[in-house]
Amino acid sequence: MTTLSRRSIVKAALLTSLVICTSSFALAQAGTLADIKQRGKLTVGTEAAYEPFEFVENGKVVGYGHDILELMAAKLGVELEQLNLPFNGLLPGLMSNKFDFVATSVGITPERAKRFAFSQPIGIVRSLFVVKADNTTISKPEDVAGKVVGTQMGSSAQQALQEYERELKAGKGQGYADLKLFQGYPDVGLAIANGSIDVGVLPSNVLAVQMHRQPDTYKSVGEVGDAKLLAWVVNAKNPEVRTFINETLDEMRATGKLAELQKKWFGETMTLPTSGYLPEAAL
């Protein structure tokens, strides 16, 4: 009798626990704006590894995107829960409604735009020619002909540089003295500073971080290749969430708050399109 009673208690406890866990999981699911408000929490997925857009500092996710999200959560009257996850789990997690949207810097591509609903661009990354601040021999992209150039191996900047060298050879009859490839962008920055290369190519967000940490060390003398627009991603089944993001970005742009945050994190403002940024056949 005692044994049966204990089993019954354990069984009842397990069932209660299951109901509680199931209810909590259901509350964590993505949905409409009404669902978010009822839950009292805006849950987003982020890979916090792209400074200064989103990164971890003192154990917390911070950055340009985080500041925008805080304003969005306040507008909804809810708390912000920003989950830091590997990038390869973000889009699948979005499709299985693990969070309300992906708030990490995702490049807008034709392939992605056919499957996922992109917000307005929240940022742009340009590949910039960078030299030492006191360099007087290189003031524009054409001046890199005959110079030692460097960038990260396997990056989009490498492809842009190789294409630009072909243009230089066709137009000026001379390409680079050498193209050096490095394991990471920090190595490129170091090579610029110590003079082992004449000019490096860095993404604009990386340069913003470098210039913040080492003022008066670097300067940009132009860009190469095409700029890459970055946006957040919403499940296409929740169109009002995308509308909310876009309308909030419009409001922030109108009040100057968006420019203020860009200046804070990048040292400059960005010119971002509000239309015509989606590829053909995009959701």
C-alpha positions as CSV (number, residue, x, y, z in Angstrom):
1,M,0.0,0.0,0.0
2,T,2.8,2.3,0.9
3,T,4.7,1.5,-2.3
4,L,1.6,2.2,-4.5
5,S,1.0,5.4,-2.7
6,R,4.6,6.5,-3.3
7,R,4.4,5.5,-7.0
8,S,1.2,7.5,-7.3
9,I,2.8,10.6,-5.8
10,V,5.9,10.3,-8.1
11,K,3.7,9.8,-11.1
12,A,1.5,12.8,-10.2
13,A,4.6,14.9,-9.6
14,L,6.1,13.9,-13.0
15,L,2.8,14.7,-14.8
16,T,2.6,18.1,-13.0
17,S,6.2,18.8,-14.0
18,L,5.5,17.9,-17.6
19,V,2.5,20.2,-17.8
20,I,4.5,23.1,-16.3
21,C,7.4,22.5,-18.7
22,T,5.0,22.1,-21.7
23,S,3.2,25.4,-20.7
24,S,6.6,27.2,-20.3
25,F,7.7,25.9,-23.7
26,A,4.5,27.1,-25.3
27,L,4.9,30.5,-23.8
28,A,8.4,30.7,-25.2
29,Q,7.2,30.1,-28.8
30,A,7.3,32.8,-31.4
31,G,4.1,34.4,-32.6
32,T,2.2,37.6,-33.1
33,L,2.8,40.9,-31.4
34,A,-0.2,40.0,-29.2
35,D,1.6,36.8,-28.2
36,I,4.8,38.7,-27.3
37,K,2.9,41.2,-25.2
38,Q,0.9,38.5,-23.4
39,R,4.2,36.6,-22.7
40,G,5.8,39.8,-21.5
41,K,9.0,39.0,-23.3
42,L,10.6,39.6,-26.7
43,T,12.7,36.6,-27.4
44,V,15.3,36.9,-30.2
45,G,18.2,34.7,-31.5
46,T,21.6,36.3,-32.0
47,E,25.1,35.2,-32.7
48,A,27.0,37.7,-30.7
49,A,30.3,37.5,-32.6
50,Y,30.2,40.5,-35.0
51,E,31.5,43.5,-33.2
52,P,30.3,46.2,-32.9
53,F,26.9,45.0,-34.3
54,E,26.5,42.4,-31.6
55,F,29.2,40.9,-29.2
56,V,29.7,39.8,-25.7
57,E,31.2,42.1,-23.0
58,N,31.4,41.2,-19.4
59,G,29.2,38.2,-20.0
60,K,26.4,40.1,-21.6
61,V,25.3,40.7,-25.2
62,V,25.9,44.3,-26.2
63,G,26.3,46.4,-29.3
64,Y,24.4,48.4,-31.9
65,G,21.8,45.7,-32.5
66,H,21.2,45.2,-28.7
67,D,20.6,48.9,-28.2
68,I,17.9,48.9,-31.0
69,L,16.3,45.8,-29.5
70,E,16.1,47.4,-26.1
71,L,14.1,50.3,-27.6
72,M,11.8,47.8,-29.4
73,A,11.2,45.9,-26.2
74,A,10.4,49.1,-24.4
75,K,8.0,50.1,-27.1
76,L,6.1,46.8,-26.7
77,G,6.3,47.1,-22.9
78,V,8.0,43.8,-22.5
79,E,11.4,42.5,-21.4
80,L,14.1,41.6,-23.8
81,E,15.5,38.0,-23.9
82,Q,18.5,37.9,-26.3
83,L,19.7,34.3,-26.8
84,N,23.4,34.0,-27.9
85,L,23.5,31.0,-30.3
86,P,25.7,29.6,-33.1
87,F,24.8,31.1,-36.4
88,N,24.0,27.7,-38.0
89,G,21.2,27.2,-35.5
90,L,19.5,30.6,-35.9
91,L,17.6,30.2,-39.1
92,P,16.4,26.6,-38.3
93,G,15.4,27.9,-34.8
94,L,13.4,30.7,-36.4
95,M,11.5,28.3,-38.6
96,S,10.6,26.1,-35.6
97,N,9.4,29.2,-33.7
98,K,12.1,29.1,-31.0
99,F,12.2,32.9,-31.0
100,D,10.4,35.8,-32.4
101,F,13.0,36.8,-34.9
102,V,16.7,36.6,-35.7
103,A,18.5,39.8,-34.5
104,T,21.9,39.2,-35.8
105,S,23.6,40.8,-38.8
106,V,22.5,38.5,-41.7
107,G,23.6,39.4,-45.2
108,I,20.7,39.7,-47.7
109,T,21.2,37.2,-50.4
110,P,18.7,36.0,-53.2
111,E,18.8,32.5,-51.8
112,R,17.9,33.5,-48.2
113,A,15.4,36.1,-49.3
114,K,13.2,33.4,-51.0
115,R,12.9,31.5,-47.7
116,F,13.0,34.1,-45.0
117,A,11.4,37.5,-44.5
118,F,14.1,40.2,-44.2
119,S,13.6,43.4,-42.3
120,Q,14.8,46.7,-43.6
121,P,18.7,46.8,-43.5
122,I,20.0,47.6,-40.1
123,G,23.5,48.1,-41.3
124,I,26.0,48.0,-44.1
125,V,29.5,46.6,-44.4
126,R,32.0,48.0,-46.9
127,S,35.4,46.6,-47.7
128,L,37.8,49.5,-47.1
129,F,41.3,50.2,-48.2
130,V,43.1,51.1,-44.9
131,V,46.6,52.7,-44.4
132,K,48.5,54.1,-41.5
133,A,47.2,57.5,-40.4
134,D,50.5,59.2,-41.4
135,N,50.6,57.6,-44.9
136,T,50.9,60.3,-47.5
137,T,51.6,58.2,-50.6
138,I,48.2,56.4,-50.8
139,S,45.1,58.7,-50.8
140,K,42.7,56.9,-53.2
141,P,42.2,53.3,-54.4
142,E,44.1,53.8,-57.6
143,D,47.3,54.5,-55.6
144,V,47.5,50.8,-54.5
145,A,49.0,49.9,-57.9
146,G,52.6,48.7,-57.2
147,K,51.9,48.5,-53.5
148,V,51.9,45.5,-51.1
149,V,48.3,44.8,-50.2
150,G,46.8,42.5,-47.6
151,T,43.5,41.1,-46.4
152,Q,42.0,38.0,-44.7
153,M,42.3,34.7,-46.6
154,G,39.1,33.4,-48.1
155,S,37.1,36.5,-47.4
156,S,34.9,38.4,-49.7
157,A,37.5,41.2,-49.5
158,Q,40.1,38.8,-51.1
159,Q,37.7,38.2,-54.1
160,A,37.1,41.9,-54.4
161,L,40.8,42.7,-54.3
162,Q,41.6,40.1,-57.0
163,E,38.9,41.6,-59.3
164,Y,40.2,45.1,-58.6
165,E,43.7,44.1,-59.5
166,R,42.5,43.0,-62.9
167,E,40.9,46.4,-63.4
168,L,44.2,48.1,-62.4
169,K,46.2,46.0,-64.8
170,A,43.7,46.8,-67.6
171,G,43.6,50.6,-66.8
172,K,47.1,51.4,-65.4
173,G,49.1,48.5,-66.7
174,Q,50.2,47.5,-63.2
175,G,48.7,45.5,-60.4
176,Y,49.8,45.0,-56.8
177,A,53.5,44.4,-55.9
178,D,52.1,41.6,-53.8
179,L,48.9,40.4,-52.3
180,K,49.4,39.0,-48.8
181,L,46.7,36.9,-47.2
182,F,46.3,36.6,-43.4
183,Q,44.4,34.2,-41.1
184,G,42.3,37.0,-39.6
185,Y,41.5,40.7,-39.8
186,P,43.3,41.5,-36.6
187,D,46.5,40.2,-38.3
188,V,45.8,42.5,-41.2
189,G,45.4,45.5,-38.9
190,L,48.7,44.6,-37.2
191,A,50.5,44.3,-40.6
192,I,49.3,47.8,-41.5
193,A,50.4,49.3,-38.2
194,N,53.9,47.7,-38.4
195,G,54.5,48.5,-42.1
196,S,54.8,44.9,-43.3
197,I,52.1,45.8,-45.9
198,D,51.4,49.2,-47.5
199,V,47.7,48.9,-47.4
200,G,45.1,46.5,-46.1
201,V,41.5,45.8,-46.7
202,L,39.2,45.6,-43.7
203,P,35.4,45.4,-43.3
204,S,34.0,48.8,-42.2
205,N,32.8,47.3,-38.9
206,V,36.2,45.9,-38.1
207,L,37.9,49.2,-38.9
208,A,35.4,51.0,-36.6
209,V,36.6,48.7,-33.7
210,Q,40.2,49.2,-34.6
211,M,40.0,52.9,-34.8
212,H,38.1,53.1,-31.5
213,R,40.8,51.0,-29.7
214,Q,43.8,52.6,-31.5
215,P,42.9,56.2,-32.3
216,D,45.1,58.0,-34.8
217,T,46.6,54.7,-36.1
218,Y,44.5,54.1,-39.2
219,K,42.6,55.9,-42.0
220,S,40.5,54.7,-44.9
221,V,41.4,55.8,-48.4
222,G,38.4,54.3,-50.3
223,E,36.5,51.1,-50.8
224,V,36.6,48.0,-53.0
225,G,33.9,45.7,-54.2
226,D,30.2,45.9,-53.4
227,A,28.8,46.8,-50.1
228,K,26.9,44.2,-48.2
229,L,23.5,45.0,-46.6
230,L,22.7,43.4,-43.3
231,A,19.2,42.9,-41.9
232,W,17.3,40.9,-39.3
233,V,15.2,37.9,-40.3
234,V,11.5,37.1,-39.4
235,N,9.5,33.9,-40.0
236,A,7.3,34.7,-43.1
237,K,4.3,33.3,-41.2
238,N,4.5,36.3,-38.8
239,P,4.4,39.3,-41.2
240,E,3.3,41.8,-38.5
241,V,6.5,41.2,-36.6
242,R,8.5,42.4,-39.7
243,T,6.1,45.3,-40.0
244,F,6.8,46.2,-36.4
245,I,10.6,46.1,-36.9
246,N,10.4,48.2,-40.0
247,E,8.1,50.8,-38.6
248,T,10.3,51.1,-35.5
249,L,13.4,51.6,-37.6
250,D,11.5,54.3,-39.6
251,E,10.6,56.0,-36.3
252,M,14.2,55.9,-35.0
253,R,15.4,57.2,-38.3
254,A,13.0,60.1,-38.2
255,T,13.9,61.1,-34.7
256,G,17.6,60.8,-35.3
257,K,18.0,57.9,-32.7
258,L,19.2,55.5,-35.3
259,A,21.9,57.9,-36.5
260,E,22.9,58.5,-32.9
261,L,23.4,54.7,-32.3
262,Q,25.4,54.4,-35.5
263,K,27.7,57.2,-34.4
264,K,28.1,55.6,-31.0
265,W,29.1,52.2,-32.3
266,F,30.7,52.9,-35.7
267,G,31.9,56.5,-35.4
268,E,29.8,57.5,-38.4
269,T,26.3,57.3,-39.7
270,M,25.1,54.9,-42.4
271,T,23.0,55.6,-45.4
272,L,20.6,52.6,-45.5
273,P,17.8,52.0,-48.1
274,T,14.2,51.6,-47.0
275,S,13.0,50.2,-50.3
276,G,14.5,48.3,-53.3
277,Y,16.9,46.4,-51.1
278,L,15.2,42.9,-51.5
279,P,16.2,40.7,-54.4
280,E,13.7,39.5,-57.0
281,A,11.2,36.9,-55.7
282,A,12.0,37.8,-52.1
283,L,9.3,37.1,-49.4
